[in-house]
C-alpha cells in the first residue's frame, strides 16, 4: 500500500519522526481502531486518530447529539444537534481527512454483539461513561486478544491505562486486566454521572488526547506501553501521578483459576 502525494504532504511531520517514519505511517494506514463512544473522550480520540492517518476508524454509539454535549464533545456541531452521534462523527472525520474509512455502529455494545464487533479491529479505545460497559469492553477485548486503551473522567480528574491481559509482561506474569483495577463494580448510584455531578469540558480533551497517543504508540511500536501502569490526572492540582497496576492472580478473566471464557456471565447484572 503506497501513499499519494496528498498523503505524503499531510503526514510529513510524522514521516520525519524517527519513531514513526514511513513504516510507522504505513502501519497507521493499515490499522483498524474501534472507538467506544463518540462523546467527550471519543471526540478527541477520533479527531486525532483521523488526523494521524489511521486507515479505518470504527465508532459505536447509539445516542443523538444534544446541545448539552457540545461543551465537551468537540467532534459535534450545533448544526448537527438531533442527529446520530455516529453520523456526526463521520461527517467531522470526512471533513478532516478523506483518506480515513469510517465504520459506524449505531447501536449499544452488548454481550450479544461485543465479540463480533471487537474482533474486527486491531485495537480499541474505550471512552464510555459507565462501569457495566467498561467490564463488557475489557472482557471482549481479552477474549478477542485485542489491546484496549481505557480512560475515564469525572469533574476535574481523569485516568488512563492500556490493557493487554492476553500478553505477558516483562516479569513473566500476564498484564493486568480491568478486573484487576476494579474487581467489583461500585453499587448503582454511588458514582454520579457527569449529568449529575458536572464536568469541565477541557478535561476530556486532555485525557482523550492522551488516549489517542497511546493508541498511536501501540500501532507504531513506539515508546513504553501503559500496560501495567495507570496515569491519574488531577486538573485542579495540575498534577499527574503514575502508579503500577499489578496483575491480580485471583481475577476471573486471566487469573490462575479463570472462570470467564465467554460473554455468558453478562446475563447477570454487573
N, C-alpha and C positions, 0 to 999 in steps of 0.2 A: 504494500500500500504506500503510495507516494503522496507528497504534498503539492498542492497547487501553488502558484506564485502568491496568490492571496493568503494562503495559509502560512507560507514561509515568512511573509511580512507580518502577519497577525501574531505569530508565535515567536518572533525573532528574539525577544527578551528571554524566553525560555530556552531556546535552542543554544544561545551563547552561554547558558549556565552550565558549569562543569558537572553538576549533579543531576542535570536533566538532559541537555543536549538533544541531538536528533533522535537518538534511540529512545530516550525517555518520552519525547514528544510523540513518537510513534506508539509507545505503549499507552499514552493517554488517548490517542486517537482510536486505538483498538479496544479501549476499556468500556465496560458496561457497568454503570453505577446506578443503584436504586436509592432514591431519597424518600424516606418515610415522613410524609407531611410537607405541605407547601406553605408552612406558616412562618413563625418568627425565626426559627433556626433553618428550616428548609430554604427560605428565601436567599440568604447569602450563600448557602451551600450550592444551590442550583446556579446562581449567577456566577460564582467564582469557578465552579467546575465547567460551566459552559464557556466562560472566558478562557479557561485554561486549555480548552480543546478536547475535553472528554468526548469520545465519539458518540456514545449512546447514554442518555440520561433517562431513567425511569422515575416517575413520581407517582406516589399513591396517596390519595386524599379524597374523601367523599363530601367535603364541605364546600360551601359557597363563599365568595369574597364578601365580607361585611365591612362597613365603614369603620368600625372599631378595630379591625385588623390592620389598618393602614398605618397606625402609629409605630408598628414594628415589622410588619410583613411587607418588606420593601419591593418584593417582586411584583406586587399587585398595584393597580392604579385606581383612582376614583372612577374613571370611566368604566372599569370592569367590575364594579360592585354589583353583586347579584349573579355573577357568572361562576361556573365551577372553578375552584382554585387550580385544578389541573390544566384547564384550558387557559386560564390567565397566566400561569407559569409558562406554558408552552409558547404563548404569544411573546412574553418577555425574552425567553431564550432565543426564539427565532429572530427577534429584532437585534439581539446582541451578537449571535453567532449562527449564521445559517448553515454552518458545517456540522452542527450538532443534531443528531436524531433524537426526538423525544418519544418516549413510550408512556402513554397516560393510562393510569389505573384509577378510574373514578369509582372507587369502592373503599370499603373499610377492610383492613387486614384482619383476617380471621384464622382460626385453627384449620378451617377447611381450605383456604386458598394460600396460606402463607408459604408452604413449601414449594408450591408450583411457581409462585411469583419470585421468591427469593432465589431459587435455583437458576433463574435466567440471567443472573448478574454476577459480576466478579467481586463486588464489594458493596456494602450497604452503609448508608449514613442515616442514623435514626434521629429525627428531630421531633418525635411525638411528644405529647404532653400528659401522658398518664402511665401509671405503673403496669397496668394489665398489658398494654401494647408493648412496652419495653421487654417484659418477660417473653411475650409471643415472638417478637423480632429476634431476641437473643437466642431462644431455643431453636427457631427456624434456621438461623444462620449457622448455629453449631451443627445441626443435623445435615445441612447442605454444604458444610465446610466452606463457608463464605465469611471473610473478615467483616467486622462490624465496627464502625466508628460511632460511638454513642455519646450524646450530650443532653444536658438538662439545664434549665434555668429557672430562677424564681426571684422576683422582685429586683434585688441588686446583686445576686450571686449566681454562679454557674459552675458546671463541672463537665469534664470531658475525658474519655478514655477510649482505648481501642481493645476490642475483644477478639482474640484468635484462639479460643479454647481447644480447637481441633489441632493446634500445633504445639510443639514442645518448646519451652523456654530454655535459655542457656544453662539453667541449673538442672536440666533433665526432667523437670516436672512440667505438667501441662500449663499453658497460660490460663489465667482465671477467666471465669465467665461472669455474666451479670448476676448470676445467683450466688457468686462468691462475694460480690459487693452488697447485694440485698438478698439474704437468704429468704426473707419473707416480706411480702408487700405490707405497707402500713395499713391500718384499718381504714375502711372507706370514710372519707370526710375529714381525716386527720391532717391531710396535706391540702391546703386550699389551692384552687386553680388560679391562673393569672386573672381570670374574670372576677374572682372573689378577692384576691389579695393585691392585684395590680402588678405591673412590671415596667421597668424603664426600657423603652424600645431599643436604645443603642446597645444594651447588653446582649440582645440576641444577635446583633451584628458582629460583636466581638467573638462570642462563643461559636456562632455559626461559621465565621471565617476561619477559626481555629479548626473546626471540623473539616472544612474544605482542604486546608493544608495537610491535615493528617491523611485524608483520602489520597491526595496527590502523592504524598510521600510513600504510601503503601503501593501505589500503582507503579511509580518510577523506581522504587527501591532506594530512596534517598534517606539519609539520617537514621535516627533511632526510632523504633516503633514506640508507641504509647502503650502497647500491650504490657500488662503488669504494673502500670503506673496510672495514677489518677491525678489530673490537674484540677484544682479548685480555684476559682477566681472570686474575690470579694471586691466589687466595684467601689463600694463606699470607702474602703480602706486602701484602694488602689494596690492590692496585694495578690500575688499568685502563690499558691502552695502546691507542691508536688509530693504525693505520698506513694509508697509502694502498695500495690494491691496484690496480696498473695492468693495463691490457689488454695481453695478450701477442699481438702480431701473428702469431706463429707457432703459436698454439694451433689444434688441428684442428677446433674447434667453430665459432667465429666469427672465426677469424683471416683473414689476407689470402688464404690458399690453403686454405680449409676443406675437409676431407675427410670430415667426418661429416655425413651428410644424412638418416640414418635410424638405426634401432637395430640394424642387422645386425652392427655391429662388436662387439656384446656376445656374439657366438657364440665370440669369442676371450676367454680369461681376462684380466681386467683386471689 
